[in-house]
Structures are given as C-alpha cells and as structure tokens.
Amino acid sequence: MDPAVKAQRQLEALAGQIAQLEAKAGADEEARLQLKHLQHQVNFLREQIRLHINAWQKTELARHSQRPFTLDYVDRLFTDWSEVHGDRSFGDDPAIVCGMARYHGDEVMVIGHQKGRDTKQRVYRNFGQANPEGYRKALRCMKMAEKFGRPVFTFVDTPGAYPGLGAEERGQAEAIARNLREMARLRVPIITTITGEGGSGGALAIAVSDRVFMLENSVYSVISPEGCASIMWHDASKKELAAQALRITAPDLKELAIIDEIIPEPDGGAHTDHDAAAAIVEKVLVKHYNELKNQPVQQLLDGRYTKFREMARFFTE
C-alpha cells in the first residue's frame, strides 16, 4: 500500500480515538497522557503524508469537502463584506461569490468560487462550476473595482466552467474569453490564490493577475486527470498516471513560472484548521498587496503582460 494512503487511513482511525478520549479526559491523568501520545502519532503521520503524497493524492486533497472555501477566507481575512449579486443580464450564479470588503482598512473587491460541504449546498453552488452569468458577474465587479480604484482579490477553487447545454447557449466560451481580455488590462492590482482545484478556463477566467499563489495541496491544470486519461488512453482509471504527467502540483507550476509563490498549509492540510490556513495565507497576501497597491498603473499593466507572455517559454534537455 502507498505510504501516504496508509498514513491517511491511520490518521482517520486516530481521529476517532482522540475524540473519544477528549470527551472523557477531564482530570484523568492517564487519559491526558494517552491523548498526548496519540497527538505525537498524528503529527508523525501528517509528516509521512506530506513527504510521500503524489500528484493524484494531492488532487484528492484539493477536492476535500472540508477545505476552506472563498467565504471562509472572507470571514477570516476581510471586514465589512457586502455581497454583490447578478450579472444584470441573465441572473445570479451562486458558484461564484463577489463582494466589496475592507482589507487592512482599504476598500477592495473579493471574487471567488464557492463550493458546498453537504449535498444540498453542493447542488446550490453547482459544485463550484460557474455558468456564464457567474463570469459576467465577476467581470461586472472587476469593472466596478476599476472605476473606484479598488484592488481585486480572487480565490480559485473549481473543477472547471459548467459544461451544460444552457451554459453553452448563453455563451460560456465568450464570457470566459472576455474575462481574460478585460483582466489583462484592468487598471487595478489583482491578486489570485488557488485554494483547491484550478480547473482549466473556469479557473483562468478569474486568475489573469499580477500575482498568482497556490496553496501547498492545491492543483492547477488545463484538464482534470480523469479527463486527460480518458482522452489519452481511453481509460479514466489511468488518472494517477495522467496527474503525474500533467504536472499540476504547486512545485511543478512554480518551477514552470506559472505561479509566483507556494503557500504552505497547516499539518495535515488546510481542511484540518481553517483559522491556521487563513493566517498563513494572510502573511503572503499582505506582503504582495503592499508591494502592488502603490505601483503606477502602467507598471502594473506592463508587468502583467510580461508575466503571461513569458509563460511556457522554457526548454528541456
């Protein structure tokens, strides 16, 4: 058995034991000692997972239902949140949330994909897969931010844009393409954090930014491993091989200069401690925000243009 899988299963078993002991520990010295011993085991297993996890296992971790989503980061990093609804053309899309907020006292715009934790929420949020009206709502908010000089923060976590018939009829491809063009020339700073899955154009439509970060266990790819395996080998079961070949993990993409920085996660992953994950993200965001917010507009635009033009220009021996 793969060491990371074995460690994950042991970790899940220990979690139940720890919960039982915590419920009855109280002043029991022996129970407290047992808890301390189990916590050491948990820390060891989390380190084993971190050291041995492969690309497919990171994909599964990126999809974990308990990972923090956009609104979790909004609650912890921003104040005075006021959500904006609708694209003023067709309707609202719950798969993308947009809103005005304050960040360290400055007025900003926050945009991000939103998934659900249980079945009801997932259906309501369409599993984080946005329709055209979601991308048009995002663009509407970006244009509003540009008008009032508000920097834009985006949070990416989607398997991809929704591929349904209605989405295609309402211009899914056009909505994504328009966002790419308009973000490339938006006259305010844009900072993107990939928090879970970064799936294809559905992710890129809110990720043409001055800075792009990835959480340690997130993935960013032109296609899902299952989709790639189905096309290349006509066999979706080869998803692990596809995940490795696609080079979708944060270290791969940092090496290829697709992203600017990797954000570490708490032991065991961001899903284990939302507060700690948000605190780590905050350290990176505030550093780059302070670098960007006072840059002249033309310098921002030139840097953004150069950043994306130079992607994928590399050679291998």
LINHUSUL-V200974 format. One record per pair of residues at least 6 apart in sequence whose ideal C-beta (glycine too) atoms are under 6 Angstrom apart, sorted by the first residue. I is the first residue (numbers start at 1). J is the second residue. Records with the same first field share a line. If there is no record, write none. Layout:
# LINHUSUL-V200974
I->J / J
This chain:
# LINHUSUL-V200974
3->48 / 52
4->49 / 52 / 53 / 57
7->45 / 48 / 49
8->49
10->45
11->45
14->38 / 42
18->38
21->31 / 34 / 35
25->31 / 32
46->267 / 268
55->243 / 244 / 249
56->240 / 243
58->217 / 219 / 249
59->219 / 225 / 243
61->217 / 269
62->196 / 197 / 217 / 218 / 219
64->271
65->117
66->271
67->196 / 270 / 271
68->270 / 274 / 277
69->114 / 115
70->97 / 112 / 114 / 155
71->114
72->274
73->155 / 278
74->81 / 110
76->278
77->278 / 282
78->101 / 103
79->102
80->101 / 102
81->99 / 101
82->99 / 100
83->99
84->98 / 99 / 141
85->92
86->92
87->133 / 136 / 137 / 140
90->133
91->133
93->130 / 131 / 133 / 134
94->124 / 125
95->125 / 126 / 128 / 129 / 130 / 134
96->113 / 130 / 134 / 138
97->112 / 114
98->111 / 137 / 138 / 141
99->110
101->108 / 110
107->150
108->150 / 151
109->141 / 145 / 150 / 152
110->153
111->138 / 141 / 154 / 206
112->154 / 155
113->128 / 157 / 158
114->125
115->125 / 128
116->122 / 125
128->157 / 158
129->162
130->161
131->162 / 167
132->167 / 170 / 171 / 172 / 175
135->175 / 176 / 179 / 205
136->175
138->206
139->179 / 182
142->152 / 186
145->152 / 188
146->186 / 187 / 188
151->188 / 189 / 293
152->190
153->191
154->192 / 206
155->193 / 195
156->194 / 198 / 203 / 207
157->195 / 196 / 197
158->197 / 199 / 202 / 203
159->197 / 199
160->199 / 200 / 202
161->172 / 201 / 202
176->201 / 205
179->205
180->208
183->208
184->208
187->297
189->210 / 292 / 293
190->209 / 210
191->209 / 211
192->207 / 209 / 212
193->213
194->214 / 218 / 220
195->215
196->218
197->219
198->220
200->222
210->292 / 304
211->260 / 288
212->259 / 260
213->261 / 263 / 284
214->250 / 259 / 262
215->263 / 265 / 270
216->250 / 262 / 264 / 265
217->265 / 269
219->248
220->253
221->246 / 248
225->239 / 242 / 243
226->236 / 239
228->242 / 246
229->236 / 238 / 239 / 242
230->236
250->262
253->259
254->262
258->311
263->281 / 284
265->277
266->272 / 273 / 276 / 277
270->277
